[in-house]
Amino acid sequence: MDSTARGFYFPSVMTSLPSPTRIGIDFGTTNSVIVIARPDRTIQTIRFATPDGDPSETCRTLLALWQEMEGGRRVQHRAVGAHAIEAHLDDPAETRLIMSMKSYLAQASFRETQVFGQRLSLESLIATFLRELMALGGLRPADCHVTVGRPVHFVGDNADDALGETRLRAAFAQAGFADVAVMMEPEAAGWRFMQRLDRPATVLVGDFGGGTSDFSVVRFDPTGRNATQPLGHAGVGLAGDQFDFRIIDNVVAPYLGRDCTFRIMGGEPLPVPIEWYHALARWHRLSLMRTPRILNEIEDVARTASEPQKLKNLIELVREQRGQELYNAVSATKRALSTNTTAELRFAQPGLDICATIHREDFDRWIAPDIARLGAGIDAALAEAGLAPAQIDRVFLTGGTSFVPAVRALFTTRFGAERVELGGEFVSVAEGLALAAA
């Protein structure tokens, strides 16, 4: 397992940077991005090395920790992004994969976890990820002033937004950053969009991440001293991951026994425990099911199940940690449905071979409740701003979920297609953060 991989960057660029360097970091639920602001107000997006050798502007927000014997003692290693996945797949039993860290920032109930006998706080885990992320980009936190994005509302039930921002700041400080500023993510995306403007405009910005969708109404004046004036905000705790789950729930879960029944002591048929299938909402939750107790419970149910092979499929998925493969297949299908009216979902493991044709009209029906929640978020942002749709001059959408036709239709129906623009699928927020920092 190679623990020495480093990022892809341009040394001539890095050595010419002033100190302190001003950067923007979009620390996301799914992906993270670093953008450097130059003294002349141009920006440079860091590109990260990947195991396949193809540099990427995004780094998966994943942290892998593992131990190896070196010189008669255990030494802890770490990797982030695609390298973390590679380390995890290389030895899943001995590697702790930490993911979706941002999703827990506003949850007071989550303070720490145990890793190899050590109690580690959420802030320390995020700080470790950030230090490795910066190293991949050839940067030192102590040399940088950073502007970091935060969602309008953090994800999670009973989320405490103030706590989320406090812990976010603490994690960056623990990572060693000299100065930390925080900015709403949709406002940051709006800063990027403002570069297209040549006159004042009232803009609705929709920023769709992996776990949250945020909306901001901002008055931009590229010619004035006060370039931005926030007017209204709203956030919804769902985005691309929820759309993935809709596909899994409707297409994959039946193959894993969700609709089966089982019997206790020859009694009446009972539905299998539905909480096993709620865990499919995020692929990393499957790792929490990989315990002897839960696997034994599934095996016990399978013995009297109406379709035991389907429960065995679930056991295989959990035990062999195939959740990443499943979600890769589902995400590819979702992306295909953004440009095609049908798409094939293909996923295979021992004993299971799924090849299903999904129609966009079915997908739209599955995500209709989620689309309604997004629509309510748009309305809430407009209401806080005290504006009607007709008073919005431009609409800017960013993030992968903005390419879903049903999501785009939310905005074109309310504001007209001529006012809606898309761009910067993954990097707009970080670019806007860097521009604001400059």
C-alpha positions in Angstrom: 0.0 0.0 0.0 1.6 3.3 -1.1 1.3 6.0 1.5 3.6 8.4 -0.2 1.4 9.6 -3.1 1.4 13.4 -3.6 -0.6 15.8 -5.7 -0.3 17.1 -9.2 0.6 20.8 -9.4 2.8 23.2 -11.2 6.0 24.0 -9.1 6.6 27.3 -11.0 3.1 28.4 -10.0 3.6 27.5 -6.3 7.0 29.1 -5.9 5.7 32.4 -7.3 3.0 32.7 -4.7 3.2 35.4 -2.0 3.1 34.6 1.7 0.5 34.5 3.1 -1.3 32.9 0.2 -5.0 33.6 -0.1 -7.0 30.5 -1.0 -10.6 29.3 -1.1 -11.5 25.8 0.0 -14.9 24.2 -0.8 -14.9 21.4 1.9 -17.8 19.3 0.6 -19.7 16.3 1.8 -18.6 14.4 -1.3 -15.8 16.4 -3.0 -13.4 19.1 -1.9 -11.7 21.8 -4.0 -8.8 24.3 -3.5 -8.5 27.5 -5.5 -5.6 29.9 -5.2 -6.2 33.7 -5.5 -3.2 35.5 -7.1 -2.3 39.1 -6.3 -3.6 40.2 -9.7 -7.0 38.7 -8.8 -6.7 35.8 -11.2 -7.3 32.3 -9.8 -5.7 28.9 -10.1 -7.6 25.7 -9.3 -5.4 23.0 -7.8 -5.4 19.6 -9.7 -5.0 16.5 -7.6 -3.2 13.3 -8.7 -5.3 10.1 -8.9 -4.3 6.5 -8.9 -5.1 6.2 -12.7 -2.8 9.2 -13.4 -5.6 11.5 -14.6 -5.4 14.8 -12.6 -8.7 16.0 -11.1 -9.9 19.4 -9.9 -11.7 17.7 -7.1 -10.6 15.5 -4.3 -13.1 13.0 -2.8 -13.7 14.0 0.8 -12.5 10.6 2.2 -9.9 9.8 4.8 -8.4 6.4 5.1 -6.4 5.3 8.2 -4.4 2.1 8.6 -1.5 0.7 10.5 1.5 -1.3 9.3 4.4 -3.0 11.2 7.6 -1.1 10.6 10.8 -1.8 12.5 8.9 -3.9 15.1 6.3 -1.3 15.8 2.9 -0.2 14.4 3.0 2.9 12.3 -0.2 4.7 11.3 -0.6 5.8 7.7 -3.3 8.0 6.0 -4.5 8.8 2.6 -7.3 11.0 1.2 -9.5 11.2 -1.9 -9.1 8.5 -4.5 -6.0 7.2 -2.7 -8.2 6.6 0.3 -10.5 4.4 -1.7 -7.5 2.6 -3.2 -6.1 1.9 0.3 -9.5 0.8 1.6 -10.1 -1.6 -1.3 -6.6 -3.0 -0.9 -7.2 -4.1 2.6 -10.8 -3.3 3.8 -10.6 -5.3 7.0 -7.6 -3.3 8.3 -8.5 0.1 6.9 -10.8 2.6 8.6 -12.5 4.8 5.9 -13.9 8.1 7.2 -16.4 9.9 5.0 -19.2 12.4 4.9 -17.4 14.2 7.8 -19.2 17.5 6.9 -22.6 15.8 7.5 -21.8 15.5 11.2 -20.6 19.0 11.9 -23.9 20.3 13.2 -24.8 17.1 15.1 -24.2 17.7 18.8 -24.6 13.9 19.4 -21.5 13.1 17.3 -18.3 14.2 19.1 -15.7 11.6 18.5 -15.0 8.0 17.3 -12.5 5.3 18.1 -9.8 4.5 15.6 -7.3 1.8 16.4 -7.9 2.4 20.1 -7.6 6.2 20.0 -10.5 8.5 20.6 -10.5 11.1 17.8 -12.8 14.1 17.7 -14.6 15.1 14.5 -12.6 18.3 14.3 -9.3 16.3 14.5 -10.5 13.9 11.7 -11.4 16.9 9.5 -8.1 18.6 10.3 -6.2 15.5 9.3 -8.0 15.4 6.0 -7.3 19.1 5.4 -3.6 18.7 6.1 -3.4 15.8 3.7 -5.5 17.7 1.1 -3.1 20.7 1.3 -0.1 18.5 1.0 -1.6 17.0 -2.2 -1.7 20.5 -3.5 1.8 21.4 -2.5 0.6 24.0 0.1 1.2 24.5 3.8 -1.8 25.6 6.0 0.4 27.9 8.1 1.3 29.9 4.9 -2.3 30.4 3.9 -5.3 32.7 4.6 -8.3 30.6 3.8 -11.9 31.4 3.0 -14.1 28.3 3.5 -17.6 27.7 2.5 -20.5 26.6 4.6 -24.0 25.6 3.7 -26.9 27.8 4.6 -28.3 25.0 6.7 -26.1 22.1 7.7 -27.5 18.6 6.9 -29.1 16.4 9.6 -32.1 16.2 11.9 -32.0 18.9 14.5 -28.9 20.4 13.0 -27.3 23.2 15.0 -26.0 25.6 12.3 -24.0 27.7 14.8 -22.4 24.6 16.2 -21.6 23.5 12.6 -19.8 26.7 11.8 -17.9 26.7 15.1 -16.7 23.2 14.6 -15.8 23.9 11.0 -13.7 26.9 12.1 -12.1 24.8 14.8 -11.2 22.0 12.4 -9.4 24.5 10.0 -7.6 26.1 12.9 -6.5 22.7 14.2 -5.2 21.9 10.6 -2.8 24.9 11.1 -4.4 27.7 9.0 -3.2 31.1 9.9 -6.5 32.9 9.3 -9.9 31.4 8.6 -12.9 33.3 7.1 -16.3 31.6 6.4 -18.7 32.4 3.6 -22.1 31.0 2.6 -21.5 28.6 -0.3 -24.2 29.9 -2.6 -22.9 33.5 -2.1 -19.4 32.2 -3.0 -20.8 30.7 -6.2 -22.4 34.0 -6.9 -19.1 35.8 -6.6 -17.9 33.5 -9.4 -21.0 34.3 -11.5 -20.5 38.1 -10.9 -17.4 38.0 -13.1 -19.9 37.6 -16.0 -21.8 40.7 -15.1 -21.2 44.2 -16.5 -24.1 45.9 -14.6 -25.9 45.5 -11.3 -28.2 42.5 -11.0 -30.3 40.6 -8.5 -29.3 37.0 -8.8 -30.7 33.8 -7.3 -27.9 31.3 -6.8 -28.6 27.6 -6.4 -25.7 25.5 -5.1 -26.3 21.7 -5.2 -23.8 19.6 -3.3 -23.8 16.0 -2.3 -25.7 16.4 1.0 -27.3 19.9 0.9 -28.9 22.3 -1.6 -28.6 26.0 -0.8 -30.3 29.0 -2.3 -29.3 32.7 -2.0 -30.7 35.9 -3.4 -27.9 38.4 -3.8 -27.6 41.9 -5.2 -24.4 42.1 -7.2 -22.8 45.4 -8.3 -19.6 44.8 -10.2 -19.1 48.5 -10.6 -19.6 49.6 -7.0 -17.5 49.4 -3.8 -20.0 47.1 -2.1 -19.9 44.3 -4.7 -22.4 42.1 -2.9 -25.5 42.6 -0.8 -27.1 39.3 0.5 -30.9 39.5 0.5 -32.2 36.1 1.4 -31.1 32.5 2.1 -32.6 29.1 2.4 -31.2 25.6 2.6 -32.5 22.1 2.1 -30.9 19.0 3.6 -30.9 16.9 0.4 -29.1 16.9 -3.0 -27.4 14.4 -5.3 -27.0 11.6 -2.7 -30.8 11.5 -2.1 -31.4 11.1 -5.8 -29.0 8.2 -5.9 -30.9 6.6 -3.0 -34.2 6.9 -4.9 -32.7 4.7 -7.6 -31.4 2.2 -5.1 -34.6 2.1 -3.2 -36.7 1.5 -6.3 -34.4 -0.7 -8.4 -31.7 -2.3 -6.2 -33.3 -2.9 -2.8 -35.8 -5.5 -4.0 -32.9 -7.6 -5.2 -31.5 -7.4 -1.6 -34.7 -8.8 0.0 -36.4 -5.6 1.1 -39.8 -6.9 0.1 -39.3 -10.4 1.5 -41.0 -11.9 4.6 -39.7 -14.3 7.2 -41.2 -16.3 10.1 -40.3 -16.6 13.8 -41.0 -20.1 15.2 -43.3 -20.9 12.3 -45.6 -17.9 13.1 -47.2 -15.5 10.7 -45.0 -13.9 7.9 -43.3 -10.8 9.0 -41.6 -8.1 6.9 -37.8 -8.1 7.1 -36.3 -5.2 9.2 -36.6 -2.1 7.1 -33.7 -0.3 8.9 -31.3 -2.5 7.0 -32.5 -0.8 3.7 -32.5 2.7 5.2 -28.7 2.2 5.5 -28.5 2.1 1.7 -29.3 5.8 1.7 -25.5 6.4 1.9 -23.0 3.8 0.8 -20.7 4.5 3.8 -23.5 3.5 6.2 -23.2 -0.1 5.0 -19.8 -0.3 6.8 -21.7 0.3 10.1 -23.7 -2.9 9.4 -20.5 -4.9 8.9 -20.5 -6.2 12.5 -20.9 -9.9 13.6 -24.2 -9.0 15.4 -25.9 -7.5 12.4 -24.6 -10.0 9.9 -25.8 -12.8 12.2 -29.2 -11.2 12.4 -29.5 -11.1 8.6 -28.4 -14.7 8.3 -31.0 -15.7 10.9 -33.7 -14.0 8.9 -32.5 -15.5 5.7 -33.1 -19.0 7.0 -36.9 -18.6 7.0 -37.1 -15.9 4.4 -39.5 -16.2 1.5 -36.6 -15.6 -0.9 -33.4 -16.4 1.1 -31.1 -15.7 -1.8 -32.0 -12.1 -1.8 -31.0 -11.8 1.9 -27.7 -13.5 1.0 -27.2 -10.8 -1.6 -27.5 -8.2 1.1 -25.0 -10.2 3.3 -22.5 -10.3 0.4 -22.9 -6.6 -0.2 -22.2 -5.7 3.4 -19.6 -8.3 4.3 -17.5 -7.6 1.2 -18.0 -3.9 1.3 -19.3 -3.5 -2.2 -21.2 -0.3 -1.4 -18.7 1.9 -3.3 -19.1 -0.2 -6.4 -22.9 0.0 -6.2 -23.0 3.8 -5.7 -20.6 4.3 -8.6 -23.0 2.3 -10.8 -26.0 4.2 -9.6 -24.3 7.6 -10.0 -23.3 6.8 -13.5 -27.0 5.8 -14.3 -28.2 9.1 -12.8 -25.8 11.1 -14.9 -26.9 9.3 -18.0 -30.5 10.1 -17.3 -29.6 13.8 -17.4 -29.0 13.6 -21.2 -31.0 10.5 -22.2 -34.6 9.3 -21.6 -33.4 5.9 -20.6 -30.3 4.5 -19.0 -29.0 1.0 -18.0 -28.1 0.2 -14.4 -25.5 -2.6 -14.2 -24.2 -4.0 -11.0 -22.8 -7.5 -10.3 -21.5 -9.4 -7.4 -21.3 -13.2 -6.7 -24.9 -14.5 -6.8 -26.3 -11.2 -8.2 -26.4 -9.7 -11.6 -28.5 -6.5 -12.0 -29.2 -5.2 -15.5 -32.1 -2.8 -15.4 -33.4 -0.2 -17.8 -34.5 3.0 -16.1 -36.8 5.5 -17.7 -36.4 9.1 -16.9 -40.2 9.5 -16.4 -39.9 6.9 -13.6 -36.9 8.6 -12.1 -38.8 11.9 -12.1 -41.7 10.3 -10.3 -39.3 8.8 -7.7 -37.7 12.1 -6.9 -40.9 14.2 -7.0 -41.0 14.6 -3.2 -37.4 15.8 -3.2 -38.1 18.2 -6.1 -41.0 19.6 -4.0 -38.7 20.2 -1.1 -36.2 22.0 -3.4 -39.1 24.2 -4.7 -40.0 25.1 -1.1 -36.4 26.1 -0.5 -36.5 28.4 -3.6 -39.7 30.0 -2.3 -38.2 30.5 1.2 -35.2 32.3 -0.2 -37.4 34.6 -2.3 -39.7 35.2 0.7 -36.8 36.2 3.0 -35.6 38.6 0.3 -39.1 40.0 -0.1 -39.0 39.5 -3.9 -41.2 37.9 -6.5 -39.8 35.7 -9.2 -40.2 38.5 -11.7 -37.8 40.6 -9.7 -34.9 38.2 -10.2 -32.7 39.3 -13.1 -30.5 36.2 -13.4 -30.4 32.6 -12.0 -27.1 30.8 -11.6 -27.0 27.0 -10.8 -23.9 25.1 -9.9 -23.3 21.5 -8.7 -23.8 18.2 -10.4 -27.5 17.9 -9.4 -28.3 21.1 -11.3 -28.0 19.0 -14.5 -30.9 16.8 -13.5 -33.7 17.9 -15.9 -36.4 17.9 -13.2 -34.2 20.3 -11.1 -33.5 22.6 -14.1 -37.3 22.6 -14.8 -37.9 24.0 -11.3 -36.1 27.2 -12.3 -37.0 27.5 -15.9 -40.7 27.2 -15.0 -40.4 29.9 -12.3 -38.0 32.3 -14.0 -37.9 31.5 -17.7 -35.2 29.6 -19.5 -33.5 32.8 -20.8 -32.7 33.8 -17.2 -31.2 30.5 -16.1 -27.5 29.7 -16.5 -25.4 26.7 -15.4 -21.7 26.5 -14.9 -18.7 25.3 -12.8 -20.2 21.9 -12.0 -17.8 21.3 -9.1 -15.5 24.3 -8.8 -17.7 27.4 -8.8 -18.0 27.6 -5.0 -14.2 27.3 -4.4 -13.5 29.8 -7.2 -15.9 32.3 -5.6 -14.3 31.8 -2.2 -10.9 32.5 -3.7 -12.2 35.6 -5.5 -13.8 36.9 -2.3 -10.6 36.2 -0.4 -8.7 38.3 -3.0 
